[in-house]
Amino acid sequence: MKRKLLLQGTRFRALYIADFFVLFAILFASLLVRFGTSWPKSFSTYCAGFLIAVLVHLIVYYFGELYEPSPRIGARSFLPRVTALTAFAILIDATIALITGYFLMPRGNLIAFGIFGSLGIAFNRWLSHKVRNKRFGRPRVLLVGSDADISLGSDHILLSETEIVVVGSTNHPMDLEDLVKELSATDILLMSTGGLASVYPTPLAEIEKQRIGVFQRVIPSDTLLGLKRSLQIGGMPFIALRAHSLSKPRLALKRTIELLYLTVGLIPLTLVATFVAGYVRLLAGRNIIYRQERTGKFGQPFLMLKFRTMTENAEVNTGVVKAQYKDTRVVKGLDWIRKTRLDEIPQFVNVLKGEMSIIGPRPERPDFTNQYQIEIPGYERRHDIAPGITGLAQVKGRYHTDPAYKLGHDLQYLVNWSPILDIQILFQTIWTILVRKL
């Protein structure tokens, strides 16, 4: 298994190199077709411009998850996604030219570069898929479900004449890890309803670490849940299951965008923080910053910062307790600071250090985290990303919303994350603060 993962890692590094040379070759080929050997500018000028353009495209492809492992079965065509990402990268190229006056390539070559670049990048992924199947063999699937559903699924796969090989079946999902190793399965198809509940959160998380694809068959009633897209495997509709929702490129993109937000908002944040710090110092006395241990990304503890709005040593007599509505421990005159969440401003320092995000699941104290992980299945999934200053659960729920319901909002955020969703949550947070309902 380790050798297989190493080879797959090598495959994706090879894709970077292949994409680089394909894009570079297309740029020079379009130049030769248009101008022949009499180029308007020097070779070094074009070389520098092409290098910048190619790097822009590779960065866009990275954040667009084109270098992430794709499913061995049921994968959609790469061309539509590659075309959209290439168009976005060309838009960035054009923006650079408009701002700097330096054109990375002749303007007349942009359309040709967009068309042939998209085809070339999509071809690299098609070729990579073929090489993977040749090296590791045809996809080997394990069917899980009732006897009737397994029989029906086997017939569909056989009649569809796919490259898939059915290597085994089971009615007992708890045996999956052992069966996967025994049968050298590459993918698991959950054929019956209730299959997800039987594998989530375990053994799904462990199986995913081995790069084993897990798919749940979609039945007609599932469409009432608003499923937007599905995969076709052997003529049957499936959805891919992932124990961890955000890939490394998406996490990197989220981090980059939030650092930009911090840069833009640095001056107004500093002014507001200075005012609040002075106000808290006036009413609460010294030690205006309160440090409290919270559970962060991957379950690692960190010290979260807040402006102190409660009396010092507020938990000496009570031990660890959750804050209450109209908590009597709050210093008189600072209640509105808590209601408007201005006491959270120091957490932007945690964001800068990488311990927190601006948007994400709110961090809990370790004592409560341990309790919720026992009581609520899948609670640890909310630790896939750095915790946030605000989040979907904070704008959709209330302060005292049950943790299980908050988890639903948190996981919905992880599954549907996008820069647009973060902007929506930011504006909803500002509105909620203004009406003091957070």
C-alpha positions in Angstrom: 0.0 0.0 0.0 2.8 2.4 0.9 4.5 1.7 -2.5 1.2 2.4 -4.3 0.7 5.7 -2.5 4.3 6.7 -3.4 3.8 5.9 -7.0 0.6 7.9 -7.1 2.4 10.8 -5.6 5.0 10.5 -8.3 2.2 10.5 -10.9 0.9 13.9 -9.7 4.4 15.4 -9.7 4.7 14.1 -13.3 1.5 15.9 -14.2 2.9 19.2 -13.1 5.9 18.7 -15.4 3.7 17.4 -18.3 1.3 20.4 -18.0 4.3 22.9 -17.9 5.8 21.5 -21.2 2.4 21.2 -22.9 1.5 24.9 -22.2 4.9 26.1 -23.1 4.9 24.1 -26.4 1.4 25.5 -27.3 2.5 29.1 -26.7 5.6 28.7 -28.9 3.7 26.8 -31.5 1.0 29.5 -31.8 3.8 32.1 -32.1 5.4 30.1 -35.0 2.1 29.6 -36.8 1.3 33.3 -36.6 4.7 34.9 -37.2 6.9 32.2 -38.6 10.5 32.8 -37.5 10.2 36.6 -37.8 9.0 37.4 -34.2 8.1 41.0 -33.3 10.1 40.7 -30.0 13.2 38.9 -28.9 13.2 35.2 -27.8 14.1 36.1 -24.2 11.1 38.5 -24.0 8.7 35.9 -25.1 10.3 33.3 -22.9 9.9 35.4 -19.8 6.3 36.2 -20.7 5.4 32.6 -21.4 7.0 31.5 -18.2 4.9 33.9 -16.2 1.7 32.8 -18.1 2.4 29.1 -17.6 3.0 29.6 -13.8 -0.3 31.5 -13.5 -2.1 28.6 -15.2 -0.4 26.0 -13.0 -1.3 27.9 -9.9 -5.0 28.2 -11.0 -5.0 24.4 -11.9 -3.6 23.7 -8.4 -6.3 25.6 -6.6 -8.8 24.1 -9.0 -7.8 20.7 -7.7 -6.6 19.3 -11.1 -3.6 17.7 -9.2 -5.8 16.0 -6.7 -6.4 12.2 -7.0 -9.4 11.5 -9.2 -11.7 8.6 -8.7 -10.7 5.4 -10.6 -14.3 4.8 -11.4 -17.2 7.2 -12.3 -14.9 10.1 -13.0 -16.4 12.9 -15.0 -14.8 14.4 -18.1 -12.0 16.7 -17.2 -12.5 18.9 -20.3 -15.3 21.2 -18.9 -13.5 21.9 -15.7 -10.2 22.4 -17.4 -11.8 24.8 -19.9 -13.3 26.8 -17.1 -10.0 27.0 -15.2 -8.0 27.9 -18.3 -10.5 30.7 -19.1 -10.0 32.0 -15.6 -6.2 31.8 -15.9 -6.3 33.7 -19.2 -8.5 36.4 -17.5 -5.7 36.8 -14.9 -3.1 37.0 -17.8 -5.2 39.8 -19.4 -5.5 41.6 -16.0 -1.8 41.5 -15.5 -1.3 43.0 -19.0 -3.9 45.8 -18.4 -2.3 46.7 -15.0 1.3 46.5 -16.0 1.2 47.2 -19.7 3.3 44.1 -20.2 1.6 41.5 -22.4 2.7 37.9 -21.5 1.9 36.8 -25.1 0.6 38.3 -28.3 -3.1 39.3 -27.7 -4.2 37.5 -30.9 -2.9 34.2 -29.5 -5.1 34.2 -26.4 -8.0 32.4 -28.0 -5.8 29.7 -29.5 -4.0 29.3 -26.2 -7.3 28.9 -24.4 -8.6 26.2 -26.8 -5.4 24.1 -27.3 -4.3 24.6 -23.7 -7.6 23.2 -22.5 -7.3 20.2 -24.8 -3.7 19.6 -23.9 -4.3 19.7 -20.1 -7.4 17.4 -20.5 -5.3 15.0 -22.6 -2.7 14.8 -19.9 -5.3 13.6 -17.4 -6.8 11.1 -19.9 -3.3 9.7 -20.5 -2.5 9.7 -16.8 -5.7 7.7 -16.2 -4.7 5.1 -18.8 -1.2 4.8 -17.4 -2.6 4.3 -13.9 -4.9 1.5 -15.0 -2.0 -0.2 -16.9 0.3 0.1 -13.9 -2.2 -0.9 -11.1 -4.6 -2.9 -13.1 -8.4 -2.5 -13.7 -10.5 -1.1 -10.9 -11.4 -3.8 -8.4 -14.7 -3.1 -6.5 -16.2 -4.6 -3.4 -20.0 -4.5 -3.2 -21.7 -3.9 0.1 -25.4 -4.4 0.8 -28.3 -6.8 0.8 -28.1 -9.9 -1.4 -30.7 -8.5 -3.8 -28.9 -5.2 -4.2 -25.5 -6.9 -4.7 -27.0 -9.2 -7.3 -28.6 -6.3 -9.2 -25.4 -4.3 -9.0 -23.2 -7.1 -10.3 -25.5 -7.6 -13.3 -25.4 -3.9 -14.2 -21.6 -3.8 -14.0 -21.4 -6.9 -16.1 -23.9 -5.8 -18.8 -22.4 -2.2 -19.0 -19.1 -3.7 -20.2 -17.0 -1.4 -18.1 -13.4 -2.0 -17.1 -14.6 -2.6 -13.5 -13.9 -6.0 -11.9 -16.2 -7.2 -9.0 -13.8 -9.0 -6.6 -16.2 -9.7 -3.7 -19.3 -8.7 -1.7 -20.4 -8.6 1.9 -23.5 -7.9 4.0 -21.5 -6.7 6.9 -19.8 -3.3 6.5 -17.8 -3.6 9.7 -15.6 -6.2 7.9 -14.6 -3.7 5.2 -11.1 -2.9 6.2 -10.1 -6.6 6.4 -11.9 -7.4 3.1 -10.3 -4.5 1.3 -6.8 -5.8 2.2 -7.7 -9.4 1.5 -9.2 -8.8 -1.9 -6.9 -5.8 -2.9 -10.0 -3.8 -3.7 -9.6 -0.3 -5.1 -13.2 0.9 -4.6 -16.2 0.1 -2.4 -19.8 0.4 -3.7 -22.5 0.7 -1.0 -25.5 -0.7 -2.8 -28.2 -0.5 -0.2 -29.9 2.3 1.7 -28.3 3.0 5.1 -24.9 2.1 3.8 -23.5 5.5 4.8 -24.6 5.2 8.4 -22.8 1.8 8.7 -19.4 3.2 7.6 -19.5 6.7 8.9 -17.4 7.9 10.7 -15.5 4.6 10.9 -14.2 2.8 9.0 -14.7 5.4 6.3 -11.9 7.7 7.6 -9.3 4.9 7.7 -10.3 3.5 4.3 -10.0 7.0 2.7 -6.4 7.3 4.0 -5.6 4.3 1.8 -7.0 6.1 -1.3 -9.8 3.6 -1.5 -12.9 5.1 -3.2 -16.2 4.7 -1.4 -19.5 5.4 -3.2 -23.1 5.3 -2.1 -25.8 4.3 -4.6 -28.4 7.0 -5.1 -32.1 5.8 -4.8 -35.1 7.8 -6.1 -36.0 9.2 -2.7 -32.5 10.6 -2.3 -33.2 13.2 -5.0 -35.6 14.9 -2.5 -32.5 15.9 -0.5 -31.5 18.2 -3.4 -28.4 16.2 -4.7 -27.0 18.4 -7.4 -24.8 15.8 -9.2 -24.0 12.2 -9.2 -21.5 9.8 -10.8 -22.5 7.0 -13.2 -20.9 3.6 -12.4 -22.1 0.7 -14.4 -25.2 2.6 -15.4 -26.1 3.3 -11.8 -26.1 6.7 -10.0 -23.7 7.1 -7.1 -22.2 9.8 -5.0 -18.6 9.8 -3.7 -18.2 9.7 0.0 -15.3 11.6 1.7 -14.6 11.5 5.4 -12.5 14.7 5.0 -14.2 17.4 3.0 -11.6 20.0 2.1 -8.6 19.1 0.0 -5.1 20.6 0.4 -5.5 23.0 -2.5 -8.9 24.3 -1.2 -7.4 24.7 2.3 -4.5 26.7 0.8 -6.8 28.8 -1.2 -8.9 29.5 1.9 -5.8 30.5 3.9 -4.5 32.8 1.1 -7.9 34.6 0.8 -8.1 35.1 4.5 -4.6 36.6 4.7 -5.8 39.0 2.0 -8.8 39.9 4.1 -6.5 40.6 7.1 -4.2 42.8 5.0 -7.2 44.9 3.7 -8.8 45.2 7.1 -5.7 45.8 9.1 -6.2 49.5 9.7 -9.9 49.5 10.7 -9.3 46.4 12.8 -6.5 48.1 14.7 -8.6 51.2 15.3 -11.6 49.2 16.7 -9.3 46.9 18.8 -7.6 50.0 20.3 -11.0 51.5 21.3 -12.3 48.2 22.8 -9.0 47.5 24.6 -9.2 51.0 26.3 -12.9 50.5 27.2 -12.2 47.0 28.7 -9.2 48.3 30.6 -11.4 51.1 32.1 -14.1 48.8 33.3 -12.4 45.4 34.0 -9.0 46.6 35.1 -5.7 45.0 34.2 -5.1 41.8 32.2 -7.5 42.7 29.5 -6.5 39.8 27.3 -7.9 36.4 28.3 -6.2 33.2 27.1 -8.1 30.0 27.0 -7.2 26.5 25.7 -9.3 25.4 22.8 -9.3 22.5 20.4 -7.9 23.4 17.0 -7.1 21.9 13.6 -6.7 18.1 13.7 -7.7 18.2 17.4 -4.5 20.0 18.5 -4.9 22.4 21.5 -4.0 26.1 21.2 -4.5 29.2 23.3 -7.4 31.3 22.0 -7.2 35.1 22.7 -10.2 37.3 23.8 -10.8 40.6 25.5 -11.6 39.7 29.1 -15.3 40.6 29.8 -15.7 38.4 32.9 -14.3 38.8 36.4 -10.8 37.4 36.8 -10.6 33.7 37.8 -14.3 33.3 37.0 -14.1 29.5 37.1 -12.2 29.1 40.3 -15.2 27.9 42.2 -17.3 26.4 39.4 -14.7 24.5 37.3 -15.1 24.3 33.5 -18.7 25.5 32.6 -20.2 26.9 29.5 -21.1 30.6 29.4 -24.8 31.2 30.1 -27.3 33.7 28.8 -27.1 36.8 31.0 -24.1 35.3 32.8 -23.6 36.9 36.2 -19.9 36.6 35.9 -19.8 39.3 33.1 -18.3 42.6 34.3 -21.0 45.4 34.4 -20.9 47.5 31.2 -19.2 44.8 29.1 -22.2 42.7 28.2 -22.7 44.6 24.9 -19.1 43.8 24.0 -19.9 40.1 24.3 -23.2 40.5 22.4 -21.6 42.2 19.5 -18.6 39.8 19.6 -16.1 42.6 19.8 -14.4 40.5 22.5 -13.3 38.2 19.7 -11.1 40.7 17.9 -7.8 39.5 19.4 -8.5 36.2 17.7 -7.3 37.8 14.4 -3.8 37.3 16.0 -4.7 33.5 16.2 -5.7 33.7 12.5 -2.4 35.4 11.6 -0.5 32.6 13.4 -2.4 29.9 11.5 -4.2 28.6 14.6 -7.6 29.9 13.5 -9.5 30.9 10.4 -11.7 33.9 10.0 -14.6 31.6 8.9 -14.9 28.1 10.3 -16.4 26.0 13.1 -16.1 27.7 16.4 -13.4 26.1 18.6 -14.6 24.3 21.8 -12.7 23.7 25.0 -11.0 20.3 25.2 -13.3 19.1 28.0 -16.4 19.7 25.9 -14.7 18.4 22.7 -14.0 15.1 24.4 -17.6 14.9 25.6 -19.1 15.7 22.2 -16.9 13.3 20.4 -18.3 10.5 22.5 -21.9 11.7 22.2 -22.1 12.9 18.6 -20.9 10.6 15.8 -18.5 12.3 13.3 -17.9 15.3 15.6 -14.2 15.1 14.9 -14.8 16.1 11.3 -15.2 19.7 12.2 -11.5 19.7 13.1 -10.5 19.2 9.4 -9.8 22.9 9.2 -8.6 25.6 11.6 -11.5 26.8 13.8 -13.1 30.1 12.9 -13.9 33.5 14.6 -17.4 33.1 13.1 -19.1 30.4 11.1 -22.2 29.1 9.4 -23.4 27.7 12.8 -23.1 31.1 14.4 -25.2 33.0 11.7 -27.7 30.2 11.2 -28.1 29.1 14.8 -28.1 30.7 18.2 -25.5 30.8 21.1 -27.3 27.9 22.9 -28.1 25.8 19.8 -27.5 22.1 20.6 -23.9 21.0 19.6 -25.4 18.2 17.3 -27.3 20.8 15.3 -24.3 23.1 15.2 -22.3 20.2 13.8 -24.8 19.9 10.9 -24.1 23.5 10.0 -20.3 23.1 10.4 -20.2 20.0 8.1 -22.5 21.7 5.6 -19.9 24.5 5.5 -17.0 22.1 5.0 -18.8 20.2 2.1 -19.9 23.4 0.3 -17.0 25.7 1.0 -16.2 28.4 -1.5 -14.9 31.9 -1.4 -18.4 33.2 -2.2 -19.8 31.3 0.8 -17.2 32.9 3.1 -18.2 36.3 1.8 -21.9 35.5 2.5 -21.1 34.4 6.1 -19.0 37.6 6.7 -21.9 39.8 5.6 -24.4 37.8 7.6 -22.1 38.0 10.7 -21.9 41.8 10.3 -25.7 42.0 10.0 -26.1 39.7 13.0 -23.7 41.8 15.1 -25.6 45.0 14.2 -28.9 43.6 15.4 -27.2 41.9 18.4 -28.6 38.4 17.7 -25.4 36.4 17.5 
